[in-house]
């Protein structure tokens, strides 16, 4: 239940999203403290209560920025926000311009509409600004260099039916792009495609979590398709081909080989295949459709800006 960096993260496989789990609109609650130390189990409990899984791990995890909101009276965890820690420019020590940061957040149902998400979001932005400032001073950069964190784009997945309820006076929400969850079920019509023969210079390797094409001469990886097997589905991810070997049909060959094996292996052929693909990656979408995948869900991402704050 800890943070899942792979394409088929649970946060995209439930009926929830950041907005209905975290947004608060009118009433400010001053009886809330924002802290960066929390119990993993408490976040897990809040996740189950909200029916939503954010990026989260132990509070000491160094690849995440995680903040928790606590009620001042009982010091119970009532809100949470997180994102992957942004990479810094090696030369300037700052976060590069035009960086996109995806945030995940949730607020306990009885504490919503009390501006807790707004406070968490602002605290997250301040933390990111601080990280860049500290790194900048450690790297002894030019004192006149400016941290242009206004150029950072914060995004989150939001359901359409929650857009109209936003408070435009506090937060701006603008559509950014869509991703897609695609699936292939064993009940769907599927005809094994005739696999083209591979060049003698390539070898097909099959592992428990990845299929690979490698060069016989150099053992160099040419193309790969990775997958994870869960109780309810098989998630395909990291479909990759070396840049100078693309448009040769190698990824298609691996995907077709995997689907053929999936159909024939009794231990997991009943589990549906799912994958996550960017809506801008038209060639990939066309490839998956040609192999029988259909779009199961559109995941819409929106930019979030706090008015008069960032």
C-alpha angles and dihedrals in degrees: 000000000000123000114311114206095183127101098258098056114166091241087074094045102061134070094253137084140182096272103057090039099048116015119113123181125180120008120070115216113204092180092081128096124199115216138169095215117079144141117270089215091054091054089048091053092049090048091055092045092053095039089231134109117211126186102282143150137150109321089247093063107126097203095062139061107217129176130179132202117218130191110243095221101052099011089228119155108255103160141025138187131181147164139175110274107258119241117247128226108258092219103044100023089226132116106266118250117263093027114160118215121190114211129198123196145164138186127198110259095243091052099050123116091038099103092255093133091050090052092047091048093050090048090051091052091049090050092052091049089051093051090054093046094050093048090048092056093044091054092049092231126177108297089224093057113117128219101226096194089149083079092062112106115215114202137181137175111254132179117239094238091063098052096080092053093062120120104236091194092065109026134023117215121190129174112253110172145310135248125195137224108212126190142190120199127197089237091063121097109263129168118196107247117228103255114226114234116260122237113263087244092068132069127201114224123189121201131174092261106019144036116213142187112208135179113257091211101048106013086235115158109247102174138350143186118198128197141180123210115218131176093261105026148001115245118210115203144153096041100182143169128183109260095241091049099052125120090036096104095247096130090047090051092052093045092049091048091051093048090050091053091044089056093049102042111089094199095071111002091110092061115093119239116235134180139175120230135176115251089228093058097086096165090055093047090050091049093052092045090052088055092053102266118142131196109265098175140004113221111204120203124203133190115240124209128173108224115241090001106075 
